[in-house]
Amino acid sequence: MCGCMLLKERTGTKASSRTQLHSAHRATTTPPPWRTTPTHHRPFTTTPHLLKKGSKATRDANFPESTTQKGTTPPTPPDDPSDFTTLEAEIATALTRLSTDLATIRAGPRSLPTLLSNLRIAPLKTDPSTTVKLTDLAQVIPKQNRTIHVLVNETPHVKAIVTAIQTTPLLNPPLNPQPDPSGQNPLLLVLAIPPPTAETRRLAVGEAGKLGERAGVAIREARARQQRKIRGLGVSKLARPDDLKKAGTGMEKVVERGMGEVKRVVEGVKKGLEGG
């Protein structure tokens, strides 16, 4: 009996030893934590090559293609010193007014219908500041034998038209409208055009010169406004010095073209007047 119990104790001791050894083996064979965590691969990176800095012309040429649609012109920024849109518009207005005024002083019956058509009439005595063209109130009809007929639309406008024709400084010598010689049409005014004389031609040439000077003053005033704009951009540091210098040169070229056109138009009219 005692032998059996001793055998069992020995067997249990061996089993216990094997269990402890197996646990110790598992503890020694378990991989460390740093092996069980997933491995993160670091991706390769590339550094862009440094390119040579391009010129200003290349940058300006490439910039619109990347910011605007093909075939379209990028809008001009309001702080662009080379924006001459306003200057060119003001010069065009001065030239248009010059051409209109010169047409009114040319001697001869062929130009008088245009002059009369452009006369400003104040149809209302209560509001003399409101004026309309003569052609809005009457018809100008050139006739033979240096005569022009003015057919008024309504009777109340006859007196205002007569007064405007008699007092306008653009007619030299002045014209004196006469009623219909037959007395049949009270709305008809007859203008007899006197033949030009040396004195009338001389006065017309002088008037053409004055109109040219007035157009030149208008262009110079437009230039002054453009120059103030360019200087303001320089003071505000909104444009580079090179761009401001370029804008100044471009402005002078625009003004020079305008003044040259004034001189050309005036000289042409003077030659026509002096030649009779």
C-alpha positions in Angstrom: 0.0 0.0 0.0 2.8 2.3 0.9 4.6 1.4 -2.4 1.6 2.4 -4.5 1.2 5.7 -2.8 4.9 6.4 -3.3 4.7 5.5 -7.0 1.8 7.9 -7.5 3.6 10.7 -5.8 6.6 10.2 -8.1 4.4 10.0 -11.2 2.6 13.3 -10.1 5.9 14.9 -9.5 7.2 14.0 -13.0 3.9 15.2 -14.6 4.2 18.5 -12.7 7.8 18.9 -13.8 6.9 18.2 -17.5 4.1 20.8 -17.3 6.4 23.4 -15.8 9.0 22.7 -18.5 6.4 23.0 -21.2 5.2 26.3 -19.9 8.8 27.6 -19.6 9.5 26.4 -23.2 6.4 28.3 -24.5 7.5 31.4 -22.6 10.9 31.2 -24.2 9.6 30.5 -27.7 6.9 33.3 -27.8 8.1 36.1 -30.1 8.8 39.5 -28.6 6.1 42.2 -29.2 8.2 44.2 -31.7 8.0 41.1 -34.0 4.3 40.8 -33.8 3.5 44.4 -34.8 2.9 45.1 -38.5 5.8 46.6 -40.3 5.2 50.1 -41.9 7.2 50.7 -45.1 8.4 54.3 -45.6 7.6 55.4 -49.1 10.3 56.9 -51.3 10.1 60.6 -51.8 11.5 62.7 -54.6 12.6 66.4 -54.6 11.8 68.4 -57.7 14.7 69.8 -59.6 15.3 73.5 -59.2 14.7 75.2 -62.6 16.3 78.3 -63.9 14.1 81.5 -63.2 12.4 82.5 -66.4 12.3 86.0 -67.8 9.5 88.4 -67.3 8.3 88.1 -70.9 8.1 84.3 -70.5 6.1 84.6 -67.3 3.8 87.1 -68.8 3.3 84.9 -71.9 2.6 81.8 -69.8 0.3 83.3 -67.2 -2.7 84.1 -69.4 -2.7 80.5 -70.8 -3.1 79.0 -67.4 -5.7 81.4 -66.1 -7.9 82.2 -69.1 -9.6 80.2 -71.7 -8.0 79.8 -75.1 -8.8 82.5 -77.5 -9.9 85.0 -74.9 -8.1 88.1 -73.7 -7.5 88.4 -69.9 -9.3 91.4 -68.3 -7.3 94.5 -67.6 -6.9 95.0 -63.9 -8.0 98.4 -62.6 -4.5 99.2 -61.3 -2.8 98.6 -64.6 -0.8 101.7 -65.4 -0.7 100.8 -69.1 -4.5 100.8 -69.4 -5.2 103.7 -71.8 -8.9 103.0 -72.4 -10.2 106.2 -70.8 -7.5 108.3 -72.4 -8.2 107.0 -75.9 -11.9 107.4 -75.4 -11.5 111.1 -74.3 -9.2 111.8 -77.3 -11.8 110.2 -79.7 -14.5 112.4 -78.2 -12.4 115.5 -78.7 -11.7 114.5 -82.4 -15.4 113.8 -83.0 -16.4 117.2 -81.7 -13.6 118.9 -83.7 -14.8 117.3 -86.9 -18.4 118.3 -86.2 -17.5 121.9 -85.4 -15.2 122.2 -88.4 -18.1 121.1 -90.7 -20.1 124.0 -89.5 -17.6 126.7 -90.6 -16.8 125.6 -94.1 -17.8 128.2 -96.6 -20.2 127.3 -99.5 -23.7 126.1 -99.8 -22.8 122.4 -99.7 -21.8 122.5 -96.0 -24.6 124.8 -94.8 -27.3 122.1 -94.6 -25.1 120.1 -92.2 -24.5 123.2 -90.1 -28.2 124.1 -90.0 -29.1 120.5 -89.1 -26.8 120.5 -86.1 -28.0 123.8 -84.7 -29.4 123.4 -81.2 -32.9 124.9 -80.7 -34.7 125.6 -77.3 -38.3 124.9 -78.2 -39.6 125.8 -74.7 -39.2 129.3 -73.4 -39.8 128.1 -69.9 -36.8 125.7 -70.1 -34.1 127.3 -72.3 -31.5 124.7 -71.0 -33.3 121.9 -72.9 -32.3 121.9 -76.5 -32.8 119.7 -79.5 -31.4 119.5 -83.0 -33.0 121.6 -85.7 -33.8 118.4 -87.6 -36.0 117.3 -84.8 -38.3 120.3 -85.4 -37.9 120.9 -89.1 -36.6 119.6 -92.5 -33.6 121.2 -94.2 -33.9 121.1 -98.0 -31.1 122.4 -100.2 -32.2 124.2 -103.4 -30.5 125.6 -106.4 -29.3 129.2 -106.9 -27.7 129.2 -103.4 -31.0 128.8 -101.5 -32.0 126.5 -98.6 -35.5 125.8 -97.5 -36.4 125.0 -93.9 -39.8 123.4 -93.5 -40.9 123.6 -89.8 -43.1 120.8 -88.4 -45.3 123.0 -86.2 -46.1 126.7 -86.0 -45.0 127.3 -82.4 -41.4 126.3 -83.3 -41.0 128.8 -86.2 -39.9 131.8 -84.0 -37.4 129.7 -82.0 -35.8 128.4 -85.2 -35.6 131.9 -86.8 -33.9 133.2 -83.6 -31.4 130.4 -83.5 -30.4 130.9 -87.1 -30.0 134.6 -86.8 -28.0 134.5 -83.6 -25.6 131.6 -84.1 -21.9 132.6 -84.3 -21.2 129.7 -86.7 -22.7 131.5 -89.6 -20.5 134.2 -91.1 -22.0 136.2 -92.5 -25.2 135.6 -90.6 -28.3 134.4 -92.5 -31.7 136.0 -92.1 -34.6 133.5 -92.7 -37.4 134.9 -94.8 -41.0 133.6 -94.9 -42.4 131.9 -98.0 -42.4 134.6 -100.7 -45.7 133.2 -102.1 -47.4 133.4 -98.7 -49.0 130.0 -99.1 -47.0 128.1 -96.5 -46.4 129.8 -93.1 -44.2 126.9 -92.0 -41.6 127.5 -94.8 -38.4 129.6 -94.2 -36.2 130.6 -97.1 -32.4 131.2 -96.6 -30.5 133.0 -99.3 -26.7 132.1 -99.2 -24.4 135.0 -100.0 -21.3 134.2 -102.1 -18.1 133.8 -100.1 -15.7 136.7 -99.9 -12.1 137.0 -99.0 -13.1 138.3 -95.6 -15.5 135.4 -94.8 -12.8 132.9 -95.8 -10.3 134.6 -93.5 -12.7 134.6 -90.6 -13.5 130.9 -91.3 -9.8 130.0 -91.3 -9.3 131.7 -88.0 -12.3 129.9 -86.5 -10.8 126.6 -87.7 -7.6 127.4 -85.9 -9.5 128.2 -82.7 -11.4 124.9 -82.8 -8.1 123.0 -83.3 -6.7 124.7 -80.2 -9.7 123.8 -78.2 -9.4 120.1 -79.2 -5.7 120.3 -78.2 -6.6 121.6 -74.8 -9.1 118.7 -74.3 -6.4 116.2 -75.2 -3.9 117.7 -72.9 -6.4 117.7 -70.1 -7.0 114.0 -70.7 -3.3 113.4 -70.6 -3.0 115.2 -67.2 -5.7 112.9 -65.8 -3.9 109.8 -67.1 -0.6 111.1 -65.6 -2.2 111.6 -62.2 -3.5 108.0 -62.3 0.0 106.7 -63.1 1.6 108.8 -60.3 -1.1 107.6 -57.9 -0.2 103.9 -58.7 3.4 104.7 -58.0 2.7 106.4 -54.7 0.5 103.5 -53.6 3.2 101.0 -54.6 0.6 99.2 -56.8 2.9 99.1 -59.8 6.6 98.5 -60.3 8.9 101.4 -61.4 9.6 99.7 -64.7 5.9 99.3 -65.5 5.3 103.0 -64.5 8.1 104.1 -66.9 6.7 101.9 -69.7 3.2 103.4 -69.1 4.5 106.9 -69.3 6.1 106.2 -72.6 2.9 104.6 -74.0 0.8 107.5 -72.8 2.9 110.0 -74.6 2.6 108.0 -77.8 -1.2 107.9 -77.5 -1.3 111.7 -76.9 1.1 112.3 -79.8 -1.1 110.4 -82.2 -4.2 112.4 -81.1 -2.5 115.7 -81.5 -1.2 114.7 -84.9 -4.7 113.9 -86.0 -6.0 117.3 -84.8 -3.3 119.0 -86.8 -4.1 116.9 -89.9 -7.8 117.6 -89.8 -7.5 121.4 -89.1 -4.9 121.9 -91.9 -7.1 120.0 -94.3 -10.0 122.3 -93.5 -7.9 125.4 -93.7 -6.7 124.5 -97.2 -10.2 123.9 -98.3 -11.4 127.3 -97.0 -8.4 129.2 -98.4 -9.0 127.6 -101.8 -12.6 128.8 -101.9 
